[in-house]
Amino acid sequence: MPSGLNTDDGTYDGAVIDADYTYTIAQPKYGLYVSPGREVSGDVDVISIGIPIDVVESFSLHNNLITPSYVSSTLPTRKPDGHKGTFGKLFLLAGSTGMTGAAVLAARSSLRSGCGMVKIGCPKSILPTIAPSFIDAMTYPLPDVAKKGCLAKRGLGELKKVCTEHDAVVIGPGIGRHFETKELVCRLLLSLEKPAVIDADGLNALNGELQILEDTKAELILTPHPTEFKNLTGIDVPDDIHARIEIARKFAIEYQTILVIKGSPTLVAHYDGSVYVNQTGNNGMAVGGSGDVLTGIIGSFLAQSVEPIDAALCGVFIHGLAGDIAAYELGERSMIASDIIDFLPDAFMSLE
């Protein structure tokens, strides 16, 4: 560890080494990946000193670090003779009046992450705005609430049908909080059987309706930021990394879902009790729309038949890596969400 840095929580009191490189022994330490420790640790490498793997495993450790080698080995294979159907079909339920950008950002990031076909399901009144904004995705107009520009519950029947025609579903970016939209999302989740990412207003629709998570047949990935998590559960996300990990673990186990709590660092909790700490990302990504980009990346991997936990792990790592490359090229202060998408190709090439 950089001398003076607390191994457990990344804090320091007084002098501390500001390292360019840190070589830490045997296993990663929390303090190297949590601010302010991450800012004084530089590039971190974990060095083996010969501790047998069975000794490490005997401690039954359930907390993990997401590593580049894991992500690169988990990315979906691209068959030379593949076609657009081979690489997955994603249905994206997104957008409302004033929040059309969320739908476009999620669609762009999903296609940039290798998905073969993306269809945006949106209120029909905002279709003239969304369709010309991103011509690479298909669109699917759905009934909307009169003069509100948001999804109406009468569209449930055709929405159920179109979801069955896709490999994975994303629900939430920019759909708004109208009571009909909330009811539509809740009913859809109860009938959904395809793996899905629930984000943003999709999560807000579940406020007071958490029982749905236990009743749905679909494998779900929830991606709240701390405020959305508090709205969903009534629980504050603490600054302490160990407390955050335990809150994420408890929720994932209780509701048998995969939970991504966005932040610095982002945590991914699996319902088997494992929690994963992400090591990529920077404060330039703290901007509106960044979460929509992440949702699209994770949804893309789900549509490409990546296991849900791996889709979440690869998604948060690559999202942060693209953000880090963008920050290197543009500076953190001037970054916007679409910059993350623009540097996704660089992120994938660096891993491959």
N, C-alpha and C positions, 0 to 999 in steps of 0.2 A: 504494500500500500504506500502511497505518497506519505511521507512522515508527517504526522500531525492530524491525519484524516481518520475519522471514526469508521471502523470497518462495517458496523451494523447499519448506520443510517446516513452516511455521507456528510455528516456535519463536522466542523472543526472549530476549535476555540483558541484563537491566537494564531501563531505562525503555522504555515502548512507549505509543503513542497508543491510547486505548480509544475507538474511533470508534462513532458512531451510524450513519453511512453511509460506505461506501467506493465510490468511482467509480474503477474500474481500467481501464487503457487497452488497447484492442485485443483482448486475449485474457484469459480467467480465469487466475489464478495458484493453484498448489496451496496456498500458505500461507493463503489466504482460506477454505479449506474443510476444513482439518485442525486439530484441537485442538493447542495452545491458541489458534492464530491465529483460528479461526472465532469464538471468544468475544470477541475485541477488534475484529472487523471490522464488526460491525453488519450492516445491510442492504447487500448488495453489488450493484452494477450494472456491467456491462461497457460501456464507451463506445467507439464507433467513432471513429477519427481519420483514416479514409480510406485505410488500407492495403488495396490491391487484394486481392480474394479469391484470385486466382491466385498472388499472392506467398505468402499464407498456405499455400495448398495445396501449393506447391512444396516445403515442408518435410516433407511426408508425415507429418503428425502422426497418431498412432493413439490418443491419449488424449483423452477428451472429457468435458464436463460435461453432466449431464442438466438441461435447462432447462424451465421451465413452458410455454413456447411450443411446445417439441417435444412434450411430453406431451399438451397440449390438442389439438394437431393430429393426434395419433396415436390418441386414444381411439376405440373402435369407434362407428360411426354408429348412432343409434337410429331405425329406420324408423317413421314414424307408424302404419303398418298392421302392424307386427310383432306376433308372438305369442311364447309361451314357447319354442317350438322355434326361432324365428328368433334368439333371443339366447343360444343355446348350451346344451348339456347336459354337465354335469361330473360325473364319478364320483370320489368321494373315498374312498380306502382308508385308514381311520384308526381309532384307538381300541383300547384293551385295558383290562383291569382296572386301575383306579387312574389311567388317563389318558384318560377319556372326554371331559374338557374340551377336549383338543386337537382332537378331531373336531368338536365343536360350534363352537369358535372359527373353525376353517377353513371350515366350512360357512356360518356367519353372514357372514363377511367376503366369501366368494365371491358370495353372493346380494346383499349390499350393493354389490357392484362391478358389478352389472348382468347377472349370469348368469341365464338363464331357468329352468333346472331343475338342482337339485343332489341327488345321491343319495349317501348315506353307506353304504359297505360296511364292516361291522364284525363282530366275533365275535358269534354269536347270543346268547351268555350276557350280553352287556352291552347288548343292544338295549333292555331295559326301562329302562335308565338314560338312554341317548342319545335315544330317541324322544320322551319328554316334555320333554326339555331344550331342544329346538328344533323346533317343529312345522312350520316353513316348509320344511324339507328332507325328502326321502323317505329311507327306510332300506332296506338290503338285508342281511339276516342271512347270515353265512357260517359254515362249519364252524370250530369252535375246538378247541384242544387241551384235553383233559379236565381240568377243575378249574384251568386256567391262565388262562382268559379272554383268550386271544390267538389269532391266526389260524393255522389248521392247513393244511398243504400239500395235504391232500385236497380243498381248495376250489379248486384251481387251474383245473380245467376250467370251472366255472361263472363263475369270475372272468375268465377269458379272454373268455368270451362276453359278459358284461355290459360289459366295456371296449370291445368293438367297437360297442356300442350308444350310446356317448357320444362327444362331440367332443373331449374332453380328459380327462386322468386326473391325480389327485394321489395320491402314494404316500408314506406315512410318518408323519404326525402321530400320535404316541401309540401306534404299533402294537407297541411293545416289542421285546425282543431275543431272544426264544426262538428256538432253532435251527430249528424248523419254519417260523416266520414268516420268518426270513432266507432259507431255501431257497425259500419261496413267492415272495418278492419277486424273487429272482434269476431264477427260472424265468419269472416273469411278464414281466420286462424283456426277456428274450430273445425272447419272442413278441409283445411289444407293438408296435403300429404307430401308435397315436395319440400326439400330443404330450403330454408329461407333466412334472410338477414332482416332483422327488425331494427330500424333506426329512427331517430328524430321524432317526428309526429306519429310514427307507428308505435313508438314507445309511449308517447303521451296518451295514445288511445288505450293503453293497458293500465293507466292509473286507476286504481281501485278494481281492476279486473285481473289480478295476477293468477287467479285460479285457472284462467285460460291456458297458461303455460303448462299446467299439469294435465289439462284435458285434450290438448291438441296432439295429433298423430305426427306432426311434422317435426323434424330436427331443426331447432332454432338457434341462431346466433344473435344475441342482443348486443348492441354497440352504444351504450349511453356514455355521455360525458358526466362528470360528477353531479351537475345540477339535475340532469335527466334521471340519474340513478336515485337521487334524493326524492324527486317527484314520484318516482315509481315505488319506492320502498319506505320513504320517510326517514332514511338513514343518511347522515352526512358521510361523505367520503373523506377520511382523515388524511392529514399530510404524512403521518408516520407510515412508512412503507410496509412494516409488518402488520399493522392494523388493517391497512388497505387490502393486503393479501388475504387476511382471514375473512374479511367481509365478503370479498369476491368469491372465495372458496365456499363459504357457507351458502351464499345465494345460488351458486351453480349447482351445488348438491341438492339443496332443498327443492329447486324447481326443475332439476334434471335438464339443464340447458347450458349452452356455452355463453359465457359472459365476457365481453370486452369492455373494460373500463378505460376510456381514453384519458390520457394525461401524460405527465412526465415523471416516471415512465408509464407507458400503457401496459395494462395487465390483461392477460387472457386466462380465464378460469374454466376448467372442464368439470363436468359433473362427476368424474371419477376422483375428484379431490386434488388434482394437479393444478398448479398455477404457474404461469409463464411470464417472465419479465422481458419486455422489449428493450433493446439497446439503441435503436435508431430514432431519429427525429430531432427537432430543434424548435426554438420559439418563433421562427418565421412561419411555422405551420399553424400558429395560433391565430387563425383568420377564418371568417365565415366561409363555408363551403368545403373546408378541409375534411370534415367528417363525411360529407357526401362522396368525396373522392374515395375515402377508405371503404365505404359501403359498397361502392361499385367494384372495387378490386376484390373484396371478399366474395361478393355475389358472383363475379366472373369465375373464380376458382371453384365455387360450388357447382356452377353450371358445367364446368369441365370435369366433373365427377371426382374432385378432390374431397377427401374425408373432411367433414365440417370442422373438426379441431385443427386440421392442417390448413384448411382454407383461412381460418382466423389467424393462425400463427404466421403463415406466409404473407397474408394481407397486411397485418400491422407492421411487419418487418420491412416489406417492400415499399409500403406507403412512407414510412420514415426514411428509408434509404433514398427514395426519389426526392424527398424533402431535403435531405442532407446535401445531395448533389445540387439541387436548386439553390440552396443557401450558399454553397461554395461558388457557384457561378454568378449569382445575383445579389447576394447579401441577404441576411435574415429580414432586415427592416422593410424591404420593398417586395417581399414575396406575396403572391396571391394564390388562391387554391388551384387555379388552372396551371400554375407553374409546376405543381407536383405532377400533374398529368403529363406535361410536356417532357419531364425528365424520367418518366417511367421506362422508356426504352433504354436509357443509360443504366438504370437500376437493374433491369433484367439482364442486360449484356454483361454487367460487372459480376453478376452471380453465375452466369452461364459460361 
